[in-house]
Amino acid sequence: MKKILTIALGLVLLASCNSKPEGFTLNATVTGELENGTRVFLKTTDSINQLIDVDTTTVENGAFSFTGMQTEPQLHYLFVGNLRGNIPLIVENGTIDLKFQKDSLSFARLKGTPQNELFMEFLGESRKLSDRARSMQDDMRMAAQQQDTATVTALREEYMEFQDDVKNFNIDFAKDNPNALISVLIINNLMMSKRLSMDEIKKLYEGLTPEMKASAPAEQLKKQLDQAKNTEIGGVAPEFSAPTPDGELLALSDVKGKLTLVDFWAAWCRPCRAENPNIVNVYNKYHDKGLNIIGVSLDTRAEDWKGAIEKDGLTWNHISNLKRFQDPVARLYNINAIPAAFLLDENGVIVAKDLRGPALEAKVAELLN
């Protein structure tokens, strides 16, 4: 009888160790006077990164809670009444404890679930880096006001080195924490900012755990990595078509020359507008020798797009779906920032990317002269 009880107890303990929490509970307490009945909104983002409502509740005696089921860990945001800012957190099954002060949402503390513990570790180091950045910016501002150009120059160089420190921190965190959802988001941000090559991004992705690779953000990241293969130098540029300013469909194959520049830009993009005079100059010099250009605008307002074409004297072909970064052509080419450009040979093979200023003219001259 004693042996049976021992086995039964062991099975109970084993089951309790292997069981996963069914659903999540978020318990929050807030210090500072916050009126009873203050609305709290739990939100997340959809496939195009727009905020969507998940649930809402109210503050009662400085506390509130949310409960529900979560199929996989996902980044969410809490908005509290009319307070400025929000509190990011990772909703995953289990009990999540949140404490924050009414006037400092950015210093909220999370604990209780693995992903939030890792998230807090990341945020703690990130805040230290943010403090360093703020201090350097204040010093540069003060030096500029005093017209101390030597100090401004030195601080700018220091700030550039600091940017490398930030990048390396993010890379190291993703490498050291392959089981963290925040690592997936870090890798995605590194790819969007183009701070790393696609090979480096792929290596970071491959280091993730199977559980993280199965997450929705990682699946989207993998899709972008697969698409990027087709838009690397040496790849054949994907075919596309989209409306012109007149509403007619125009395809890439319709405008290919000996050399074709696919230029992603927008009327609202200052660096793009600043680069336009250089592109106009190159086009005027080399169009008769075989250079064609097709501009892909990421505008949302047709009048802005057409006005910029006219004002900047962009006399080549133009297309746009007026969907900003959700433009199908932009997504096909894995465009996360503009200006961006692809130079194609007569066979549609990508021979150069993102050339600007003298570098663009030099490459065009090399290939056409």
N, C-alpha and C positions, 0 to 999 in steps of 0.2 A: 504493500500500500504506500509506503514511504517512497519507494522508487517511482511509482506511478505519479505521485504528487510532484516529485522532483522533475520528472520529464515534462509534466503539464506546465509547471512553473517556467521551465526553460523555454517551452514553445511560446508561452505568453510573452516572455521577455524578448524573444527573437522577433515575434510579430510586432511588438511595440517599437523595437529598434528599426525595423525595416519599413514601417508604415510611413506614408507621406501625408502631410496635412491636407485635409479636404477643404479647400477654400482658404480665403485670407480674411484677417481681421486687422484693421488699422485703427489703433487707439492713439488719439492725439490729445495733448494738454498744452495750453497756451498761457503764458504769464503776461500780465498787463491787462488793463481794463478793456474787455471786449464784451459788448452787450449780448445778453442772451437773445437767441434768435438770429444772430449774424449768420448769413448763408455762407456755406463752404462748398466749393465746386471741385470735384475730381475730374480731371480731363486727361486725354492722351492725344496722340496725333494720328491722322489717317495716312493713306499711301502717298499723298502729295504733301505731307508734312503740315497739314492744317489742323488746328486744335478742334477736338470734338468732345462733347460732354459725355461723361460716363455715369456719374452719380452726383447727388447733392444731399447735404444734410445741414444741420444748424448747430451752432455753439450753445451749450448749456452749462453754466457754472464753470467756464474755462476749459471745457472738454468737448470732444466730438469723436465719432467713430464711423467707419465704413466697413461693410462686410460684402463678400462676394466670392465668385469662383474665377480663377485665372488659369488658362491653359498653359501659359508659359510666362516667364518674367518679362515685364514690359515697362518701359519708362512712362511715368505719369507726372502730372503737375497738379498741385493744390493751389487754388485761388481762394483767399479768405476775405469776404466782404469787399470793402473798398480799399483794403490795404494794398500798397504798391508792391509789385513783384509777385513771385510765386515760389512754391517749394517743390523742387523736383524730387521724385522718389521712384523706386522700382517696386511695382506691385507684383508680388509673387505669393503663392499659397504659404500660409503660416501666420504668425502673429507679429505685426510690425508696430513698434512703439515710436512715436514721434513727439518731440518736445521742441517748442520754439517760443520766442518772445514776439509780442505784437509788433514791435517796431524794428525787428531785424530778422525777417524771414530767411535771408541768405545764410544765417548761422543756425538753422534748424538742425537738430540732432536726430538721427535715425538709428535704430538697432532692432535686433530680433530675428532677422532673416539673413541668409548668407549673402545674397546680392546687395542688400542695403549696407551690410558691414563693409563689403568691398567698395561700394559707392562712397561711403563716408571716408574710407582711407584715401580714395582718389581725390575727393573734394578737399580734404585736409591739406594735402600737398599742393593742390591747385590754388588754394587761397594764399599760401605762402608765396607762390610765384606771382599771383596777382598783386600782392602787396609790394613785391620787388618792382614790378612793372609800374605801379602807381608812383612809387618813390622816384624812379628814374624819370618818369614823365614830369613830375613836379620839379625835379632838379633842372631838366631841360627847359621847362617853361620859365623858371626863374633866371637861368643863364641867358635865355633869349631876351628877356625883359631888360637885363643889364648889358645887352649887346656884347656878351662875352663869347665871341665866336669860337675860340679855342676850346672852351669848356663844352659848348654845344656839340662841336665836332667829336670830341672825346666821348661824350655821353651817347651820341648816336652810334658810334662804333661799339660801345659797351652794350647798347640796346640790341644791336644786331647779333652780338654773341649771346645775349640773353634769349633771343628768339630760338637759337639753336638749343639752348638749355631746355626751353619749353618743349620743343619737338622731341628731344631725346628723352625727357621725362615721360611723355605720352607713349613713345615707342617702348621704353623699358617697362612701363606699367602693363601694356598690352602683352608683352612677351612673358612677364612674370605672373600674369593672372589670366591664363587662357580660358578659365572657367567663369569669367566675369562678363556680364552683359555690357558693362561700361567699356570693356575692352573692344567689343564689337563696334560700339559707337565711336570710340577713339579711332579705330582703323578706318571707319567710314569717313570721319572728318579729315584724317590725314590724306585720304584719296581725293576728297572734294577740294581740299586746299592745294593739291598738287605739290605737297611738300616732300613726297616720296615717289619713286618710280613705281610703275605697275608691278615690276618684279618684286620690289620690297613689300608692297602692299599684299601681293599674293603670298609671300613667305609668312607675313604676320597672320593672314587668314588661315593658312595651312596649320599654324600652330594652335589654333583654337580647339577646344574640346569638342567631341561629337555633339554634346548637348547644346553648346553655343552655336555650332554650325547649323543646327536644326532650327535655330530661332529665326523669326521673320526678318530682323535686320540683317542677319548673316546671309540668309538666302537672297535678299536683295543685293547685298554686297557681292555675292558670288555671281549673280546675274550681270552686274556691272563689270566685273572682272572679265567675264566671258565676252561681253560686248567690246571691251577695250582691246581685245586681241585683234579685232577687225579694224581698229583705228590707230594702231601703232605704225611707226615708220616701217615700210616694207609690205604692209597689208594692202589689200584692195579696198578702196573706200566704198562703204555701203551705198547702194543706189537709194534715191529718195525723190519724192515730188511733193510740192506744196503750192498754195496760191500765191500769185504775184500781186502787186498792188492793184492791178486791174481785175483781179479775181480769176484769172486763168491759171490752170495747173501748169507748172514748169518742173521738169525733171533734171536731175544732175546730168544725165546722158544727153540732154538737149543742148547743154552749154559747154561741154568739154572741148578744150582746145589742146594745143601742144602742151600747155601748162595751165592748170586750173586752180584757182585759190577759192576754197570754201571758207568764207569768213563769217563767224558767228559774232553778232554785235547787237546793240539796241540803242535807241535814241536816248534812253536814260543813263547809259553807261558812259561816264566821263572819260575813262581811259580809251574806250572805243572811239569816241568822238575826237579825242586828241590824236589818235593814230590815223584817222581817216585821211587827212591831207597827205600823209606819206603814201597810203595805198593809192590815192588818186594820182600822185606823181608816178608811182611805179606802173600803174595801169596805162597812163598816157604814154609812157616811154616804150612799153613792151606789148601793148595790145596788138599792134600791127605785126609783131613777130610771133604771135601765137598765145599770148596770155589772156585767159578769160577769168572772170570773177563771178561768183554767185554769192550774194550776201544773204545770210539767214538771220532774220531779226527775231529777237526774243522780247519784243514789245507786246503790250496788251491792247494798245489803242492805235487804230489804223492811222488816225490823223497825226499822231506823234511820229510814227514810223515814216509815213510819206513826207512829212515836213522835214525830217532829218535828212532823208535822201536828197531832197531838193536843196536844202540849205548847205549841205556838205558837198554837193556836186558829185554824187555817186552815180555815174552814168552806166553802170553795169547792171546785170540781172539781179533781181531781188525776190525773195519768197519769205512768207511767214504764216504761221497758224495763229499768231497773236495769243500765245499761251505761255509766255515767259519760259521758265525752265522746264515746264511740262510739254513744251513743243515736241512732237514726235521725232522730228529731225534731230533736235538737241539731245533727246534721250537715246536715239540710235547711235549718236556719236559720243555718248557719255560726257556731255557738257555739263559741268557743275559751276563754272565760272567763265566770265567773258572779260576781255576779248579772247577768242580762241580761233585758230585758223589751221587749215590743212592744205598743203600744196601737193597737187596730184600731177603725175606725168600723163602722157597721152593715153596710156592704158588704164588710168584710174588708180595707179599704185601711189600710195602716200610716200613722198620723198622728203618731206620736211613738215614740222609742226610748230605753230605758235611763234613764227618769226615776226619781228616787229622792227621798225626803224630801218637803219642801214642794212641790217642782217637780211631783211626780206628782199631788198633790191639786189644785194650781192648774190643771193641764191638764185633769184630769177635770172639775173645777168649770166651767171655761170651755166644755167641750163638752157638758155635760149640763144646766147651769142655763139 
